[in-house]
Amino acid sequence: MKKFALILGITGLASMAILSAQQVEKRVAKLEKRVDRVEDRVSTIEESGGGMAGDNARDNLKVQPLKVTLISRKQTAKAGRVGLDLVLTFKNLTNYDLNGFSGRLVFKPEGGDIYTRKIAYSHLVESGDTAQIALTLSVDDTKSYLKFVKAKSIKVVFVDQKLF
């Protein structure tokens, strides 16, 4: 009787092992089908020009009508406050004259914090022409100010542009 129970137990374990091996094979087959479908979709997208990827994504980006460039910066002290005098140029990239503009300047010094400032300009800027604006930045946080002063390069972007 013990031999019969032992043989039954061994055959039961063997059948479970066979059953689990079949389940693994089924699962692997399903995963291979999924991978094939994904590869087909990727190749279809690549053949059609990439959808929103690559050059098409760059073409779909909205072109900003004004381009800002940082010309110079100089540390100053006025009325007991320390600040940076910045000279910026705004180039009109549109085909028409502007009577003014407003928006937000975003400054990102190398290795420092992002600083934003609202700006409005109400003078004529002809098509393809530039407007030069001088402004002073003063930051209350000394640590971020020093990073701003020490930065070798500062990136400036003009966002939320409104033209009039």
Secondary structure, 3 states (H helix, E strand, C coil): CHHHHHHHHHHHHHHHHHHHHHHHHHHHHHHHHHHHHHHHHHHHHHHCCCCCCCHHHHHHCCCCCEEEEEEEEEEEEECCEEEEEEEEEEEECCCCCECCEEEEEEEEECCCCCEEEEEEECCCECCCCEEEEEEEECCCCHHHHHHHHHCCCEEEEEEEEEEC
